Amino acid sequence: MTDIKSKVQGLESNIQARSIKEFIGDSSSIYETLAIISKRANQVAVDLKIELTSKLEEFAVNSDTIEEIHENKEQIEISKFYERLPNPVLISTDEFMNGEVAHRYKETDNNKR
């Protein structure tokens, strides 16, 4: 999978108004398009969460006392970077509009009967 962070660096993090006709594109209806975008957004969100968690685990300190709080500037910068990234829905919408999302239909059991 490509690096999502480098792909979304220039992406606008604010919502934009879009034409419904643009969304229909290759799919047959707006509902299919929204389903495709939402499933891709879930994938992006999971990937970003796994990536962030793995980076923050490097800074994890196992201590028994709650009073000890360690502030690491690198950890704070990593967290701020991920907070500034666009919403996964915006990322997946941009990917869909650029034709970067592939989708297919599951075969149903009705065809086998």
C-alpha positions as CSV (number, residue, x, y, z in Angstrom):
1,M,0.0,0.0,0.0
2,T,1.2,3.5,-0.7
3,D,2.1,5.9,2.0
4,I,-1.1,7.8,2.9
5,K,0.7,10.6,4.7
6,S,2.7,11.6,1.6
7,K,-0.4,11.5,-0.6
8,V,-2.5,13.8,1.5
9,Q,0.1,16.5,2.2
10,G,-1.4,18.8,-0.4
11,L,-5.0,17.8,0.2
12,E,-7.4,20.5,1.5
13,S,-8.5,19.5,5.0
14,N,-11.8,21.5,4.7
15,I,-15.0,20.2,3.3
16,Q,-15.8,21.2,-0.3
17,A,-19.2,21.4,-2.0
18,R,-19.3,18.9,-4.9
19,S,-21.7,18.1,-7.6
20,I,-23.7,14.9,-7.2
21,K,-23.3,14.1,-10.9
22,E,-19.5,14.0,-10.4
23,F,-20.0,11.4,-7.7
24,I,-22.0,8.9,-9.7
25,G,-19.1,8.4,-12.1
26,D,-18.5,4.7,-12.7
27,S,-21.1,3.4,-10.3
28,S,-24.8,3.2,-11.1
29,S,-26.1,5.4,-8.3
30,I,-25.1,7.8,-5.6
31,Y,-25.8,5.2,-2.9
32,E,-23.2,2.9,-4.4
33,T,-20.7,5.7,-4.6
34,L,-21.3,6.6,-0.9
35,A,-20.9,3.0,0.1
36,I,-17.6,2.7,-1.7
37,I,-16.3,6.0,-0.2
38,S,-17.4,5.0,3.3
39,K,-15.7,1.6,3.1
40,R,-12.5,3.1,1.8
41,A,-12.7,5.7,4.6
42,N,-12.9,2.9,7.2
43,Q,-9.8,1.3,5.7
44,V,-7.9,4.6,5.7
45,A,-8.9,5.3,9.3
46,V,-7.7,1.8,10.4
47,D,-4.4,2.2,8.6
48,L,-3.7,5.6,10.1
49,K,-4.6,4.4,13.6
50,I,-2.3,1.4,13.3
51,E,0.5,3.6,12.0
52,L,0.1,6.2,14.7
53,T,-0.1,3.6,17.4
54,S,3.1,1.9,16.2
55,K,5.0,5.2,16.2
56,L,3.7,6.1,19.7
57,E,4.7,2.7,21.1
58,E,8.3,3.7,20.6
59,F,7.8,6.3,23.4
60,A,5.9,4.1,25.7
61,V,7.3,4.0,29.3
62,N,6.2,1.3,31.7
63,S,6.0,3.0,35.1
64,D,4.0,2.0,38.1
65,T,3.2,5.5,39.3
66,I,0.7,7.8,37.8
67,E,2.5,10.9,39.0
68,E,5.3,10.4,36.6
69,I,4.4,12.2,33.4
70,H,7.0,12.3,30.7
71,E,6.5,14.8,27.9
72,N,8.5,14.0,24.8
73,K,8.6,16.7,22.1
74,E,8.9,14.1,19.3
75,Q,5.8,12.3,20.6
76,I,3.9,15.6,20.7
77,E,5.0,16.5,17.2
78,I,3.9,13.1,15.8
79,S,0.5,13.5,17.4
80,K,0.0,17.0,16.1
81,F,1.0,15.8,12.6
82,Y,-1.7,13.1,12.6
83,E,-4.3,15.6,14.0
84,R,-3.6,17.9,11.1
85,L,-4.2,15.2,8.5
86,P,-7.5,15.5,6.6
87,N,-10.5,13.4,7.8
88,P,-10.4,9.8,6.3
89,V,-13.7,10.6,4.5
90,L,-12.0,13.5,2.7
91,I,-9.1,11.3,1.8
92,S,-11.2,8.6,0.4
93,T,-13.5,11.0,-1.5
94,D,-10.4,12.5,-3.1
95,E,-9.2,9.1,-4.1
96,F,-12.5,8.2,-5.5
97,M,-12.8,11.4,-7.6
98,N,-9.3,10.8,-8.9
99,G,-10.1,7.2,-9.9
100,E,-7.7,5.6,-7.4
101,V,-10.3,3.4,-5.7
102,A,-11.1,0.1,-7.2
103,H,-14.3,-1.6,-6.3
104,R,-16.0,-4.8,-7.3
105,Y,-19.2,-6.7,-6.4
106,K,-19.3,-9.9,-4.5
107,E,-20.7,-12.9,-6.3
108,T,-23.9,-14.0,-4.7
109,D,-25.0,-17.6,-4.0
110,N,-28.0,-17.1,-6.3
111,N,-25.8,-17.5,-9.4
112,K,-24.7,-21.0,-8.2
113,R,-28.2,-22.4,-7.7
